[in-house]
Amino acid sequence: MLAFRIFLFCLTNFASVRKIRKIFRNLLVLVVSIFPLLLIASLTPRKWGNNFHSTCECQICVTNSGFHADLLLPRQNHIFDWQNYFPKQEIGIDTPVPYKYLGFGWGDRTFFMNPPKRIELVVSRGFKALFLPTPSVMRVQGHFSIPQDKEVKCVGVSRSDYLKLVEFIQDSFQLDNQGRKVLISYGRQPQTSFYAAKGSYSVLKTSNSWTASGLGSANVNTPLWAGLSSPIMFHLKRGCQNNW
């Protein structure tokens, strides 16, 4: 009788191991099958041909930290003044300073506000953020100049397209009942602030796809798949016939 139970135990566990191996094998096949499609989509632009504007009245920039691509705009220019939208005391915990540029990023609230340092936390939080819709946050960073520690590309746009991007960014902030932005906290970097954002972070809407959507609203070419920051930077081209 004992031998029979041992036999059943071994048989059951063997079946479980085989099932687990089958699941992993299927997942591996799925990943291998999807990767070439994502690669093609990341190299394929949404717009083909010459996408020059007749005039360019200002420029917008994109910064790439290696994982995230953020939008970088002048704090004020002849078209729009962000100082009327962000009180000085809201941008970071430092004494109010006249930043020249503002960086905007949208993403998972936990990742952006408390970046994991250990690899196991990166994997676990990353899986949760991608496959379990999580609250989002808007990150606003002040800069005295264009960052030198990141890859930066700038493109020219028309006045109307610039205002469309401004509207896109503003519409990403969640507002309270009085129509005010919801300041959650300040970041570890003294020039960073976090605000409640609209939408949920998921595999279908990531921080980089948000950036790509913003660029698309300004008539800037983006890849079909913008899950990574590098494809966004790859497709950024000068958008005007005149030079900067």
C-alpha positions in Angstrom: 0.0 0.0 0.0 2.8 2.4 0.9 4.6 1.6 -2.3 1.5 2.3 -4.3 1.1 5.7 -2.6 4.7 6.5 -3.4 4.1 5.5 -7.0 1.1 7.8 -7.2 3.1 10.7 -5.7 5.9 10.3 -8.1 3.5 10.0 -11.0 1.6 13.1 -10.0 4.7 15.2 -9.5 6.2 13.9 -12.8 3.0 15.1 -14.5 3.2 18.4 -12.8 6.8 18.9 -13.9 5.9 18.0 -17.4 3.0 20.5 -17.3 5.3 23.2 -16.0 7.9 22.5 -18.7 5.2 22.6 -21.3 4.0 26.0 -20.1 7.5 27.4 -20.1 8.2 26.0 -23.6 5.0 27.6 -24.9 5.9 30.9 -23.4 9.4 30.7 -24.9 7.9 30.0 -28.3 5.5 32.9 -27.9 8.3 35.3 -27.0 10.5 34.1 -29.9 7.5 34.5 -32.2 6.6 38.0 -31.0 10.1 39.5 -30.9 10.6 39.7 -34.7 7.2 41.4 -35.0 8.1 43.9 -32.3 11.4 44.6 -34.0 9.8 45.2 -37.3 7.1 47.5 -35.7 9.8 49.5 -33.9 11.7 50.1 -37.1 8.5 51.0 -39.1 7.5 54.7 -39.0 3.9 55.7 -38.7 4.4 58.2 -41.6 6.2 57.5 -44.8 7.9 60.0 -47.1 8.9 63.6 -46.6 7.2 64.9 -43.4 8.6 68.4 -43.4 6.6 71.3 -42.2 6.6 74.6 -44.1 7.7 76.5 -41.0 9.0 75.7 -37.6 8.4 78.3 -34.9 9.8 76.3 -32.0 11.4 73.0 -31.0 10.6 70.2 -28.7 13.1 67.7 -27.3 13.1 64.1 -26.1 15.5 62.7 -23.5 16.4 59.1 -23.3 17.7 57.6 -20.1 18.0 54.1 -21.6 14.6 52.9 -20.4 12.4 56.0 -20.5 11.9 58.7 -23.2 10.6 61.9 -21.7 9.4 65.1 -23.3 11.5 68.2 -22.7 10.0 71.7 -23.4 11.1 75.2 -22.7 9.6 76.5 -19.5 8.5 79.5 -21.5 8.7 80.8 -25.0 6.8 83.1 -27.3 4.0 80.4 -27.7 3.3 79.1 -24.2 4.4 79.9 -20.7 4.4 76.9 -18.3 4.9 79.3 -15.4 1.2 80.1 -15.6 0.5 76.4 -15.2 3.0 75.4 -12.5 3.7 77.7 -9.6 7.4 77.9 -8.9 7.1 76.3 -5.5 5.6 73.2 -7.1 8.6 72.2 -9.1 10.8 70.4 -6.7 11.6 71.0 -3.0 14.4 73.6 -3.7 13.8 77.2 -3.2 11.8 78.4 -6.3 14.3 78.7 -9.1 13.9 79.8 -12.7 14.3 76.5 -14.6 14.8 76.9 -18.3 13.3 73.6 -19.3 10.7 71.2 -17.9 10.8 67.4 -18.5 7.5 65.5 -18.6 7.1 61.8 -18.1 4.1 59.5 -17.5 4.4 56.1 -16.0 3.7 53.6 -13.3 3.4 55.3 -9.9 5.4 52.8 -7.9 8.3 52.6 -10.5 8.6 56.4 -11.0 8.3 57.4 -7.4 10.3 54.5 -5.8 12.6 53.0 -8.4 13.6 49.5 -7.4 17.3 48.8 -7.0 17.4 45.0 -6.6 16.9 42.9 -9.7 14.2 40.7 -8.1 12.1 43.9 -7.3 12.6 45.1 -10.8 11.2 41.8 -12.2 8.3 41.5 -9.8 7.3 45.1 -10.0 7.8 45.2 -13.7 5.6 42.2 -14.2 2.9 43.7 -12.0 3.0 47.0 -13.8 2.8 45.5 -17.2 0.1 42.8 -16.7 -1.9 44.2 -13.8 -3.1 47.7 -14.5 -1.6 50.1 -11.9 -2.1 53.7 -11.0 -0.1 56.2 -13.0 1.8 59.4 -12.2 3.1 62.4 -14.0 6.7 63.3 -13.3 7.8 66.9 -13.8 11.5 67.8 -13.6 13.1 71.2 -13.8 16.3 71.7 -15.8 18.7 74.7 -16.0 19.9 73.5 -19.4 19.4 70.6 -21.8 20.7 67.5 -19.8 24.2 66.4 -20.8 23.9 63.0 -19.0 21.2 61.6 -21.3 20.7 61.2 -25.0 18.8 64.2 -26.3 17.2 64.9 -29.7 15.2 67.9 -30.7 12.9 68.6 -33.6 11.1 71.6 -34.9 7.4 72.0 -35.0 4.8 74.6 -36.0 3.0 76.8 -33.5 -0.2 74.8 -33.8 1.5 71.5 -33.4 3.4 72.8 -30.3 0.1 73.8 -28.7 -1.4 70.4 -29.5 1.5 68.8 -27.5 1.0 71.3 -24.6 -2.7 70.3 -24.6 -1.8 66.6 -24.6 0.5 67.0 -21.6 -2.0 69.1 -19.7 -4.8 66.6 -20.4 -2.6 63.8 -18.8 -2.9 65.4 -15.3 -5.7 64.2 -13.1 -7.6 67.1 -11.6 -9.5 67.4 -8.3 -13.1 68.7 -7.9 -11.8 72.2 -8.1 -10.0 71.6 -11.4 -6.5 71.7 -9.8 -3.6 69.4 -10.4 -3.0 66.9 -7.6 0.5 67.2 -6.3 1.4 63.8 -4.7 5.0 64.4 -3.5 8.4 65.6 -4.4 11.0 63.2 -5.8 14.4 62.1 -4.5 16.0 64.6 -6.9 15.3 68.1 -5.5 14.0 69.4 -8.9 11.3 66.7 -9.3 7.6 66.7 -8.5 5.0 64.0 -9.0 1.3 64.5 -9.8 -1.7 62.2 -10.1 -2.2 61.2 -13.7 -5.0 60.0 -15.8 -5.1 56.4 -17.0 -3.5 53.1 -15.8 -0.1 51.8 -16.7 -0.2 48.4 -18.5 1.5 46.5 -21.2 -0.8 48.3 -23.7 0.1 51.8 -22.3 3.6 52.3 -21.1 5.7 55.4 -20.3 7.3 55.3 -23.7 4.0 54.8 -25.6 2.7 57.9 -23.7 5.7 59.9 -25.0 5.2 58.6 -28.5 1.5 59.6 -28.4 2.5 63.1 -27.3 4.9 63.4 -30.2 2.3 62.1 -32.5 -0.1 64.8 -31.4 2.5 67.3 -32.5 2.8 65.7 -35.9 6.2 64.2 -35.1 6.9 60.8 -36.6 7.0 57.8 -34.3 7.4 54.0 -34.6 4.4 51.7 -34.9 5.6 50.1 -31.6 7.0 52.4 -29.0 7.4 50.1 -26.0 11.1 51.0 -25.7 12.8 54.4 -25.8 15.3 53.6 -28.5 12.8 53.3 -31.4 11.4 56.6 -30.4 14.8 58.3 -30.6 15.6 56.4 -33.9 12.6 57.9 -35.7 13.0 61.5 -34.5 13.9 63.6 -37.5 14.2 67.3 -38.1 10.6 68.4 -39.0 11.3 71.6 -40.9 12.8 72.7 -44.1 14.6 75.5 -42.3 17.5 74.7 -40.0 17.9 75.3 -36.3 
